[in-house]
């Protein structure tokens, strides 16, 4: 999944916001929803505002079930 890094304050962790869009079943309008994922960042390379790719992995901790795969550069 692709998302935007919103926080890198924790050690070896990046919080990534992933947005999805879908058509509302009744209103027939496009709706945007977002969700935050805690991703493991071993080298602390993520920067706030950066667009990154994350993938599912075995649990690293209570909340971290995702890991950072790559980043396309900083937008900040």
N, CA, C and O of each residue as an XYZ file, in Angstrom:
304
protein
N       0.849     -1.181      0.000
C       0.000      0.000      0.000
C       0.889      1.238      0.000
O       2.005      1.223      0.521
N       0.377      2.295     -0.588
C       1.097      3.556     -0.603
C       0.411      4.563      0.314
O      -0.816      4.619      0.401
N       1.230      5.349      0.989
C       0.685      6.364      1.867
C       1.698      7.440      2.165
O       2.816      7.416      1.651
N       1.299      8.396      3.008
C       2.135      9.534      3.361
C       2.549      9.392      4.815
O       1.722      9.083      5.673
N       3.832      9.617      5.095
C       4.339      9.559      6.467
C       3.842     10.789      7.213
O       4.060     11.920      6.780
N       3.168     10.557      8.345
C       2.643     11.674      9.134
C       3.417     11.883     10.429
O       3.327     12.955     11.029
N       4.185     10.868     10.880
C       4.957     11.020     12.108
C       6.149     10.070     12.095
O       6.042      8.918     11.675
N       7.293     10.582     12.569
C       8.495      9.749     12.709
C       9.119      9.959     14.084
O      10.327      9.792     14.252
N       8.304     10.321     15.060
C       8.824     10.651     16.381
C       9.289      9.425     17.163
O      10.154      9.543     18.031
N       8.733      8.258     16.874
C       9.134      7.052     17.572
C      10.362      6.452     16.906
O      10.572      6.618     15.704
N      11.174      5.751     17.696
C      12.378      5.121     17.166
C      12.008      3.894     16.338
O      11.264      3.030     16.802
N      12.525      3.818     15.119
C      12.314      2.696     14.191
C      10.839      2.488     13.832
O      10.435      1.379     13.482
N      10.045      3.544     13.919
C       8.627      3.463     13.578
C       8.210      4.695     12.790
O       8.586      5.817     13.128
N       7.434      4.478     11.744
C       6.852      5.583     10.984
C       5.350      5.361     10.938
O       4.895      4.246     10.680
N       4.583      6.403     11.183
C       3.133      6.301     11.087
C       2.744      6.793      9.695
O       3.043      7.924      9.313
N       2.068      5.917      8.946
C       1.750      6.177      7.547
C       0.239      6.263      7.385
O      -0.492      5.377      7.827
N      -0.233      7.354      6.736
C      -1.657      7.526      6.461
C      -1.945      7.055      5.034
O      -1.375      7.568      4.070
N      -2.842      6.067      4.916
C      -3.214      5.516      3.614
C      -4.653      5.937      3.321
O      -5.550      5.707      4.132
N      -4.870      6.555      2.157
C      -6.212      6.986      1.765
C      -6.784      6.020      0.741
O      -6.067      5.500     -0.114
N      -8.082      5.791      0.843
C      -8.773      4.980     -0.152
C     -10.020      5.732     -0.576
O     -10.588      6.497      0.204
N     -10.445      5.514     -1.810
C     -11.656      6.140     -2.311
C     -12.620      5.058     -2.779
O     -12.211      4.019     -3.296
N     -13.909      5.326     -2.586
C     -14.927      4.387     -3.027
C     -16.213      5.148     -3.293
O     -16.371      6.283     -2.844
N     -17.121      4.536     -4.011
C     -18.410      5.141     -4.305
C     -19.385      4.799     -3.188
O     -19.546      3.635     -2.824
N     -20.035      5.829     -2.648
C     -21.003      5.616     -1.582
C     -22.186      4.824     -2.147
O     -22.693      5.164     -3.216
N     -22.635      3.773     -1.448
C     -23.671      2.915     -2.002
C     -25.024      3.593     -2.224
O     -25.760      3.202     -3.129
N     -25.365      4.600     -1.418
C     -26.654      5.262     -1.548
C     -26.522      6.601     -2.288
O     -27.284      6.878     -3.214
N     -25.563      7.416     -1.878
C     -25.415      8.752     -2.449
C     -24.738      8.755     -3.812
O     -24.856      9.733     -4.550
N     -24.032      7.683     -4.162
C     -23.326      7.555     -5.443
C     -22.261      8.633     -5.648
O     -21.972      9.028     -6.777
N     -21.688      9.099     -4.551
C     -20.609     10.069     -4.632
C     -19.300      9.382     -4.252
O     -19.295      8.356     -3.573
N     -18.198      9.965     -4.699
C     -16.885      9.444     -4.338
C     -16.575      9.897     -2.914
O     -16.669     11.083     -2.597
N     -16.203      8.941     -2.057
C     -15.908      9.215     -0.656
C     -14.455      8.834     -0.391
O     -13.985      7.793     -0.849
N     -13.749      9.687      0.355
C     -12.369      9.393      0.740
C     -12.327      9.008      2.209
O     -12.929      9.672      3.052
N     -11.619      7.940      2.506
C     -11.396      7.512      3.887
C      -9.904      7.270      4.063
O      -9.232      6.818      3.135
N      -9.386      7.568      5.245
C      -7.974      7.322      5.496
C      -7.814      6.530      6.789
O      -8.671      6.559      7.672
N      -6.692      5.824      6.873
C      -6.375      5.030      8.044
C      -4.883      5.127      8.293
O      -4.093      5.178      7.350
N      -4.492      5.151      9.567
C      -3.076      5.245      9.914
C      -2.543      3.868     10.288
O      -3.191      3.105     11.005
N      -1.347      3.569      9.785
C      -0.677      2.305     10.072
C       0.685      2.598     10.688
O       1.386      3.510     10.250
N       1.062      1.818     11.713
C       2.393      1.899     12.293
C       3.284      0.950     11.498
O       3.038     -0.256     11.460
N       4.314      1.495     10.867
C       5.199      0.695     10.028
C       6.601      0.669     10.622
O       7.087      1.675     11.139
N       7.247     -0.499     10.543
C       8.607     -0.665     11.048
C       9.588     -0.022     10.077
O       9.578     -0.318      8.882
N      10.432      0.860     10.599
C      11.435      1.570      9.797
C      12.792      1.332     10.447
O      13.219      2.120     11.292
N      13.470      0.261     10.066
C      14.696     -0.184     10.728
C      15.786      0.893     10.729
O      16.453      1.088     11.745
N      15.974      1.587      9.614
C      17.080      2.543      9.492
C      16.669      3.984      9.793
O      17.484      4.893      9.638
N      15.444      4.212     10.213
C      14.938      5.567     10.478
C      15.147      6.497      9.279
O      15.630      7.618      9.440
N      14.784      6.033      8.073
C      14.992      6.828      6.865
C      13.759      7.630      6.470
O      13.865      8.535      5.643
N      12.611      7.330      7.027
C      11.376      8.019      6.644
C      11.391      9.466      7.131
O      11.905      9.772      8.207
N      10.811     10.353      6.306
C      10.706     11.772      6.622
C       9.235     12.149      6.532
O       8.521     11.657      5.658
N       8.773     13.020      7.431
C       7.376     13.440      7.392
C       7.051     14.078      6.046
O       7.816     14.897      5.538
N       5.903     13.694      5.470
C       5.495     14.202      4.178
C       5.937     13.338      3.013
O       5.506     13.555      1.881
N       6.785     12.369      3.274
C       7.308     11.490      2.223
C       6.254     10.454      1.827
O       5.515      9.961      2.679
N       6.187     10.127      0.540
C       5.295      9.079      0.060
C       6.064      7.766      0.102
O       7.132      7.646     -0.500
N       5.520      6.780      0.816
C       6.211      5.504      0.998
C       5.294      4.341      0.650
O       4.075      4.490      0.566
N       5.907      3.184      0.450
C       5.183      1.942      0.224
C       5.395      1.060      1.446
O       6.516      0.928      1.937
N       4.313      0.455      1.935
C       4.416     -0.451      3.082
C       3.830     -1.797      2.697
O       2.982     -1.897      1.810
N       4.306     -2.843      3.391
C       3.765     -4.181      3.163
C       3.537     -4.867      4.503
O       4.176     -4.541      5.504
N       2.628     -5.808      4.502
C       2.294     -6.543      5.709
C       3.448     -7.470      6.077
O       4.144     -7.980      5.198
N       3.650     -7.688      7.379
C       4.739     -8.538      7.850
C       4.329     -9.168      9.183
O       3.310     -8.786      9.758
N       5.104    -10.119      9.673
C       4.820    -10.661     11.004
C       4.951     -9.560     12.061
O       5.699     -8.604     11.856
N       4.245     -9.673     13.176
C       4.239     -8.595     14.170
C       5.618     -8.262     14.727
O       6.383     -9.152     15.099
N       5.924     -6.960     14.779
C       7.138     -6.475     15.426
C       6.822     -6.046     16.853
O       7.675     -6.128     17.737
N       5.591     -5.588     17.072
C       5.149     -5.166     18.396
C       3.621     -5.195     18.415
O       2.997     -5.740     17.505
N       3.023     -4.610     19.445
C       1.574     -4.643     19.593
C       0.866     -4.014     18.394
O      -0.142     -4.548     17.932
N       1.372     -2.889     17.882
C       0.705     -2.167     16.797
C       1.384     -2.331     15.441
O       0.747     -2.117     14.410
N       2.651     -2.704     15.418
C       3.401     -2.735     14.154
C       3.244     -4.079     13.450
O       3.864     -5.075     13.824
N       2.396     -4.082     12.418
C       2.201     -5.267     11.571
C       2.583     -4.961     10.132
O       2.299     -5.757      9.238
N       3.228     -3.813      9.892
C       3.613     -3.369      8.557
C       5.068     -2.961      8.584
O       5.597     -2.601      9.636
N       5.727     -3.014      7.422
C       7.105     -2.561      7.342
C       7.292     -1.696      6.109
O       6.611     -1.866      5.098
N       8.233     -0.760      6.214
C       8.533      0.154      5.128
C       9.274     -0.593      4.031
O      10.255     -1.286      4.300
N       8.803     -0.453      2.779
C       9.461     -1.101      1.648
C      10.316     -0.102      0.897
O      11.497     -0.355      0.656
N       9.737      1.034      0.521
C      10.498      2.042     -0.212
C       9.839      3.399     -0.070
O       8.671      3.517      0.301
N      10.635      4.432     -0.380
C      10.140      5.804     -0.396
C      10.543      6.473     -1.695
O      11.616      6.203     -2.234
N       9.678      7.350     -2.198
C       9.938      8.004     -3.495
C      10.525      9.394     -3.338
O      10.478     10.172     -4.291
N      11.068      9.741     -2.200
C      11.644     11.080     -2.029
C      10.775     11.929     -1.139
O       9.620     11.594     -0.875
N      11.327     13.019     -0.682
C      10.633     13.878      0.282
C       9.805     14.944     -0.418
O      10.258     15.543     -1.394
N       8.594     15.184      0.073
C       7.733     16.239     -0.435
C       7.718     17.437      0.503
O       7.145     18.477      0.177
N       8.342     17.296      1.659
C       8.305     18.367      2.656
C       9.323     19.448      2.375
O       9.416     20.420      3.126
